[in-house]
């Protein structure tokens, strides 16, 4: 039997002797919920699914239609009955949206999960992880080390926190990724102006102690309760996001760092997660957890096919 490339970027199996197409209706279908199916990570996932003889069905939240009191409960792309036709759905980054968009998106994922369709990551884990305060609070409750952080809607309390942190703090958006909107502040006047500006625009103020960690940190990639790859992210500044210019360096996390990452993913309930760990003066701290992580930089540091590892896990959890 041979796998051959067909039209419209599809793979099909043919018999070596008869050259008859394999019946694609027999292929397991897995949903790939992505804003851009041609983005680097989504493309790698599509290829990994196809190599596993699985048909990826790509759609975005704007392709979803929910129906109440009339079957089927959830459609994609106008005619795909998600619960009946798919074995599971893998979620890529949800992205920005209005309040009603985000609430509907999470409601839709919860509905699919209640109807028996495996969602990876589970919507409850996504809800926890996209909220930096929620994530950090849960990790702290689990006894895991995190940076000292104050979240408030009160400018005076934010100023007190800034002073408590020695006049050197990091201000972050509660919702956000890739270091966008994150700023280090070491001037009291600037800090107060930033806090007042945030409140003027009705943002919650998220103030975190600056943890001296040189210009590097650990990124640990978890799939199915195990570490599949890790790296050091080395930068020329305190920000270590690869998307902001940091250099990915091969590194095996091991020891305490690996244990913390595994515990963090388990605490939040993530099957797939990227955990950022800082090496502080008093030991490692879990800085952030991403439930829809990219791995382009990480892939450059390892021979392990990360997309293939994710696909293997998705297929273990898929129904049918």
C-alpha positions, 0 to 999 in steps of 0.5 A: 500500500502506498500513500500518494498526494492528491489534489487540494492538498489531500493524501489518499492511499492506493493499492500498489497493484490496482492503483485504486483510491483508498475510501476516504470515508473510512478515515478518522476525521479530527477537527483542527480549530484554527484561525489560519490553517496555513500558519506554521504550527497548524500546517505541521499538525495537518501534515502529522495528521495526514501521515497518521492516515487521519483527515484533518478538518480545519475550521475557525470559530466563525465557521461554527453554528450552534442550534438549539431545539433542532439537530444537530447541536453544532455545525461547522462550515455549514454542513459538518456535524461535529459530534457525529463526524469528528473523533476529536477537536484540537484547539489552536490559539483562539485570539482576541474577540469581543466579550460576547464572541469569547463567551460564545466560543467557550460555550460552544466548546463546552457544549461539544464536550458535553455531547461527548466530543473530546476537546484538546485542551478541554475548554475548562483548562483553556478558560483557566490558562488564558486568564493570568490571574486565574492561572497563577492563583490556582498554581499558588493554591497547589503549592507551586512557586510563582512570582509575587503578584497583585491584581487590582482595579484600584490605582492606590493599591497598585502603587502600594504593590509597586513600592512593595516590590522595591520599585521594580515591577512588570505590568501585564495584561490579564489576557495576552500572550507573546509578551505583547503589552508587557512592560517593566517599570522602575520609576514611581511616577511612570508607574502611577501614570501607567496605572491611571491610564489602564484604569481610564480604559477600564483595564484591571491592573496586573502588577508582578515583582520583577524576578532577576533571571538574567536574560534567559528562562526555560520553556517546557513543552508538555503533551499528555503528562510528559515532557516532549521537549524543552529549551532555554530562551536567551535574549538581549533583554529581560523579555525572553519570548522567541516571538520578540527576538529571543534565541531558542537554545537546546536544553533539557529541563530536568529536575525541579524545572521539569517537575514544576512544569508537569505539576503546572499542566496537571493543576490547570488540566492541560493535555498540551501546554507550554510552561515558562519557568524563571530561575530566580534567586531563591529557586525556579518560579512558574511564570506563565502557562500557555494552553495553546502554545506555538513551538516553531522556535522549540522545534529548531532545537530538537529532533523530536517531531512535536506536531507528531507527538501532539497528534499521537496524543489526540488520537489516543483521546479521540472517540471511534 
